[in-house]
Amino acid sequence: MRQTDGSAGGARRWPVLGAAVALSWALPLLLHALRLDLVLIPVLVLATASLIRVGGGLLDRLVIAAFLLSGAVMGFGLLFSVWPWGLAPVPGAGLLLTVLSVSGWLARRRPRIPLRLRGSDAIVLGTVAVVWRYFHHPLAGKSAADRLASFVTSEDRLGHFSYFDGIHQVGGYAFLHQDAAKAYMMTPAEAVYPQGSHFLLAWTDVLVKSSTDGGSALDMTHRYLLYVIAAYALFCGALVWAARWIGGPRLRGWRAAAVCATVAAVMMSGSMAQLVDRGFDSETIGLLFLAIALALLVRPAMGRAEFVLVAVAALVSVTFVYNLYGVLVGITLAAVLIVHRRRFARHRLLVLGALAAGTLIAGLPSVFSVLTKLDVAKTSNLAGPMVIPDRPVFIGCGLLALVVATLPVNRRTGTGQMVLALVLSATAVIGVFGAWQKHTIGYYSYYFEKLTAAGLVVALISLGLAGLVLQPAVRTTTAGSPLRRRAGLLLRSGLATAAALALFGNVQWGVPSGWGHPSAWYDSSMMKWAKGEAKSNDIGPPATALTQRDLKGVTSPVIALYGNDAYLNLRSTFLAQILTHQAGRMVGLYDVFYVKIGGPVAVDEKEYQASLGRLKGAIATCPEPPTVLVGDRKTADRIKRDLADAGSAATVVYAPLK
């Protein structure tokens, strides 16, 4: 009997399976021989897209396929981490393609991809392109060394790169190779920090390089920064897509343009662009996957098999990358099973069993970290630099979503009920966490703002439901020719897009501001980055000295004291470890933050002795005598004498910045 879901029907043919499996291995071998392993990424995405039956348009299908592939890579990464081939391109890609071939054969599905495009696809893709353009602009035409000023905008970025580098070096998740990984990242990060994003980027980098050897650390920093910028651009585009997905097929024409452009404008002009500047790389990728995961769960327009795959991918991708956001995915998944309980009634046990297995896999790294070295209560209250989501947008869009979801016309729909459940549950989670922080430490700190960023994601994607309240264009039999109707649609959509960008993105479309001031668009975080105002100009000279002179032939840990600025010394020291693939060997790194000597400007004796004591503490934590780079000759000579008198073994080198 012929099936209607795109399956081939009839008996399964063994020769077809044999040919598919053979091709699954032949293609990676051929591409690897040609050093074109990067082509495997679109091949895997297209292969996945051809076998699933979700989304009626090409862009929808590709987004969901890429999401499933990302979850699969991180999940199978547990296997990649323990088998003998590590992250080698051929075994990993061969296994993934084999799984796809066998799955398609078992489901009797012929490859099929919809080619239909939607007009609002241009806004989704345009958002990605515009964000990439602005963030990549200050890097264009510069050497890898010069780009370090944009790379070292915070020590968070250096930490994330060390996890990426460590996974590259050990060939898998660091928490499964803790002893080896300690050399590349500061302990206990190898055991406690979520590593999904770093693993995914390392796997991607192996395909880009066609080798498990990442090359020089300097070149790796350049590629890593490009991956981070691409991730933020994709995050912005994913939010636009997610809002449109929740709106469903009824959200079209000028209404779709208005919703998509509003979300794009908020992301391009708001504070979330600071995620790149602050080096919150895992949070960026976690929010990217959270946006897609929540959208697909809020409107699960798919069959049971695809729903299970999407739900498991949501649990794995979000929890592996940023486990704090896994709570929202879990609550949303529970709401789906309640709201759509009739859909799963006949296969309830099978669905619940598959989801339980996926939950176990998703929770494995987090459970592992809690049972080893993670202090959950202490970590939850950590202080640090914050990216604060735009409160008016967060609150206003959330309230608007509540209003729309409670309208009678939406209360009867599954999507309306899911939006209501999502907004209320996200509000409850953020409120409870905030109340707990106020009770325990008396203020809202680092991770509270991380949760509010997730709340902003919830609020923005819920605009898709709000868009359905707008009045659609009425079709009449006397509206003119098809060409005229299409021109009218394009005009209304263009005006809606321009209006959204003006209202929420501060774009003035050439209209001058009062008193000749530039519009607020030019004062946004993204524009500041594009103009080079976000880069660390003070790290330029130390970066040049490290890459061109001071690290040549050095294999020991390095402490860089180029001046009296303690924070500059900290970042220079951290960068030195990064550039020598040994970020974990400087256990006392943050002792350097209190070392305020090294430059030509004299400090008082009390400050010198306090800094010297901190320097001795940092040296004592090194596994071997470090090299201490000092920017001033007299200071270098004194530090050398004082360390020798104190019995602190270190090689002190005079290393001027000019």
NUTOR-191874 format. One record per residue (C-alpha): x, y, z. Coordinates in steps of 0.2 Angstrom, whole numbers, plus 2048, in hexadecimal, padded with zeros to 3 digits. Layout:
N
XYZ ...
//
This chain:
658
800800800 8078117FB 80B81D809 80782F809 816835813 823835806 828823809 82D8187FB 82080A7FF 8227F87FB 82F7EC801 8407F2807 84E7EE7FA 85E7E8801 8687EE7F2 8627FF7F5 8687FF807 8797F7802 87C8057F5 877813801 88280C80F 89180B802 88E81C7FC 88D82280E 89F81D810 8A68207FF 8A08327FE 8AA83780E 8B982E809 8B98377F8 8B68487FF 8C484580C 8D08407FF 8CC8507F6 8CD85A806 8BB860804 8B4858814 8AA869817 89E863809 898856815 88F86281F 883867811 88285580B 87D85081D 87085E81E 86885A80D 868847811 85F84A821 853857819 84F84A80B 84983D818 83F847824 82D84D820 82D85D82A 82A86F822 822872812 82F87E80C 84287C808 848888815 83D880823 84386F81E 85687481E 85587D82E 84D86D837 85986282E 86886C834 86186C846 85F859846 87085783F 87886284D 86F85885A 875848852 88784E851 887852863 87E842868 88983785E 898841865 897837874 89C828869 8A983285F 8B183786F 8B5825874 8B881C864 8C981B85D 8C782784E 8C2836859 8BB84584E 8C383E83E 8B784382F 8B5833826 8AF827835 8A383583C 89B83A82C 89A828826 891823835 885831834 88182E822 87F81B825 87281F833 86982A827 86981D819 86380F825 85681A82C 84F81F81B 84F80D816 846807825 839815823 838811811 83A82380C 8418297FC 84B8397FD 8408487FA 84385B7FD 8368687FA 83C8777EF 82E8837F4 8358947FA 82B8A1804 82D8B4802 8328B6814 8418AA812 8498BA80B 8488C281C 84E8B2826 85D8B181A 85F8C3819 8618C582C 86F8B882C 8788C181E 8768D2826 87C8CD837 88B8C382F 88F8D2825 8908DE833 8998D383F 8A68CD832 8A98DE82C 8B78E3838 8C08D3835 8C08D3822 8D28D581B 8DB8D382B 8E88C6830 8E48B983D 8F08C2849 8E78D3846 8D68CA849 8DB8C685B 8D58D7861 8C38D185C 8C68C0863 8CC8C5874 8BE8D0879 8BB8C6889 8C38B8892 8B38AE890 8B78AD87D 8C88A6882 8C189988D 8B4893880 8C2892874 8CD888880 8BE87B881 8BD87B86E 8D087886D 8D086B87A 8C2861871 8CC863861 8DB85C86A 8D484D874 8C8848866 8B884986F 8AE85087E 8BA85688B 8B084E899 8B383D892 8C6841891 8C984B8A1 8DB8478A4 8E084C893 8D585B891 8DC8638A1 8EB869897 8E087388B 8D387B897 8D28828A8 8CC8748B4 8BE8708B9 8B78768A8 8BB8658A0 8AF85D8AC 8A18698AF 89F8758A0 892871893 89C86C883 89086A876 89387A86C 8A687786D 8A4866867 89986B858 8A5878853 8B486D855 8AB86084A 8A886D83D 8BA87483E 8C086283A 8B686282A 8BB873826 8CE86E828 8CB85D821 8D6857830 8D5855842 8E5860844 8DE871846 8EF879842 8F688884B 8EC88F859 8ED8A0851 8E489A842 8D789084D 8D38A0856 8CE8A9845 8C389A83F 8BB899850 8B68AB850 8AE8A983F 8A489A846 89E8A5854 8998B3849 8908A783D 88789F84D 8818B0852 87B8B4840 8728A3840 86B8A7851 8638B784A 85C8AE83B 85689F845 84B8AB850 8438B2841 8408A183A 83989B84A 82D8A984C 8278A583A 82689383E 81A89584D 80F8A0842 80D892836 807892824 7FA89F828 8088AC82C 80B8B281A 80C8C2810 80F8D2819 80B8CA82A 81A8BE828 8258CD823 8208D7832 8238C983E 8338C4837 83A8D6835 8358DA847 83F8CB84E 84E8CF842 84E8E2847 84E8DE85A 85D8D2858 8678DE84C 8648ED857 8638E6868 86F8E2876 8708CF872 87D8D3865 8898D5874 8898C2875 8978C3869 8A18D1871 8A08C9882 8A58B887C 8958AF881 8988A2873 88F89387B 88089E880 87E8A486E 87E892867 87388C875 86689A871 86789685F 862884862 85588986F 84C894863 84B886856 846879863 83888386B 83188885B 830876855 828870866 81C87F866 81587A855 819868853 813867841 81B85683D 81884383F 81B83984E 82C833848 832844844 82B84B854 83683F85E 845843854 842856856 83F854869 84F84A86C 859855861 85286486B 85685C87C 868857876 86D86786D 86787387A 86C86A889 87D865882 88187787D 87988088C 871875899 8688848A2 85D885893 859873893 84C8768A1 841881894 842873887 83D866894 82E87089A 829874888 82A862883 81F85D892 81386A88C 81386387B 80F851881 80085888B 7F986487E 7FB857870 7F784887A 7EA84186E 7F7841860 80383586A 7F582B873 7F781B867 80A81B869 80C82387A 818816881 823816872 824829871 82782B884 83581D883 83E826875 83D83687E 84382F88E 852828885 85583887D 85484188E 861835895 86D839887 86A84B889 86D84B89B 87C84189C 88984F89B 8808598A8 87E84A8B4 8908468B2 8958588B6 88A8598C6 8908488CC 8A284D8CA 8A885F8CD 89986B8CA 8928758D8 88187A8D1 87C8868DF 88C88F8DE 88D88F8CB 87B8968CA 8808A58D4 8908AA8CB 8938BC8C7 89A8C28B6 8988CD8A7 8868CD8A1 87C8D0891 86C8D7896 85E8D388A 8538E3885 8468E3893 8398ED88A 8398E187C 83A8D1887 82B8D7892 8218DF884 8228D0878 81F8C4886 80F8CD88B 8098CE879 80C8BB877 8018B9887 7F38C4880 7F38BB86F 7F48AA876 7E58AD881 7DA8B3873 7CB8A7871 7D18A385F 7E289D865 7DD895875 7D588786B 7E5883861 7F4879866 800887861 7F789486B 7F688887A 809884878 80E897877 80489A887 80C88B890 81D891889 81C8A388E 81589F8A0 8228918A3 83089C89D 82A8AA8A9 82989E8B7 83A8978B5 8428A88B3 8388AF8C2 83C8A08CD 84F8A18C9 84F8B48CC 8468B28DD 8538A58E2 8618B08DD 85A8BF8E7 8578B38F6 8698AC8F6 8748BA8EF 8698C98F0 86A8CE8DD 8678C78CC 8788C18C5 8808B98B6 8748AA8B2 8658B48B5 8688BE8A6 86C8AE89D 85B8A88A1 8538B989C 85C8B788B 8528A7889 8428B088E 8468BD880 8478AE874 8368A887A 82E8B9878 8358BC867 8308AB85F 81F8AD867 81C8BC85B 8188AF84E 8078AC856 8058BF858 8078C2846 7F78B7842 7ED8C584B 7F28D183E 7E58D4830 7EA8CA820 7E88D180F 7D78CD808 7D68C47F7 7C98C97EB 7C48C47DA 7C68D67D4 7D88D97DB 7E08DA7CA 7EC8CF7C1 7F88C27CA 8078CD7C6 7FE8DC7CE 7F98D27DE 80B8CC7E0 8118DE7DE 8058E37EB 80B8D57F7 81D8DA7F5 8198EC7F8 8108E9808 81D8DC80E 82B8E980A 8228F7814 81F8EB822 8318E6823 8368F9822 82A8FD830 8308EF83B 8428F4839 83E90683C 83490284C 83F8F5854 8508F784B 85190A84C 85490B839 84F91C832 851918820 85B92881C 84F934826 85B93F830 85A940843 85794F84D 86795A850 870950842 87394184E 874930847 86692484A 866918858 86A90A84C 87C91084B 87E90F85D 8788FD85E 8848EF864 8858E7853 88A8F884B 8978FB859 89F8EA855 89E8EE842 8A78FE845 8B58F684F 8B08FE85F 8AE8ED868 8BF8E6865 8CC8E6873 8D98F386C 8E48F187B 8E78DE877 8EE8E2866 9008E586B 9018D6877 8F98CB86A 9068D185D 9158CE869 90E8BD86D 90B8B785C 91A8BE853 9288BD861 9258B7873 91D8A6870 92A89F864 93288F86B 92889187B 920881882 91E886894 91088F89C 9118A2898 90D8B18A4 90C8C189A 90F8D18A4 9108DE896 90A8EC8A1 9038F18B2 8F18EE8AC 8EC8DE8B5 8DD8DA8A9 8E88DC89A 8F58D18A2 8E78C48A6 8E18C4894 8F38C488D 8F78B5898 8E78AC893 8EB8AF881 8FC8A9882 8F6898889 8E989887B 8F689B86D 90188C874 8F2880876 8F487F889 8E7889891 8E587D89F 8F787D8A5 8F588E8AD 8EB8898BB 8EE8998C5 8E88A48B6 8DD8B08C0 8EB8B38CC 8F28BD8BD 8E38C98BE 8EB8D08CE 8FC8D28C7 8FE8E58C4 9108E68BF 91A8E38AF 9198F48A7 9269038A7 91B90D8B3 92190B8C5 9149058D2 9169078E5 91F8FA8EF 90F8F38F7 9078F08E6 9168E88DF 9188DC8EE 9058D88ED 9078D48DA 9178CA8DD 90E8BF8E9 9008BC8DC 90D8B88CF 9158AC8DA 9048A38DD 9018A28CA 91389B8C8 91088E8D6 9018878CC 90A8848BC 90F8728B8 9218788B3 92A8888B5 9218958AA 9288A389F 9248B48A6 9248C2899 9278D38A0 9248E3896 9318EE89F 9438E98A1 9468F08B3 9368E88B9 93B8D88B0 94C8D88B9 9448DB8CA 9378CE8C8 9458C18C2 94F8C58D2 9408C48DE 93A8B48D7 94B8AC8D8 94C8B28EA 93B8AB8EE 93F89A8E6 93289C8D9 9388938C9 93489D8B9 93D8A48AA 93B8B78AA 93D8BF898 93D8D1894 9308D3886 92C8E5882 91C8E9878 9258F686D 
//
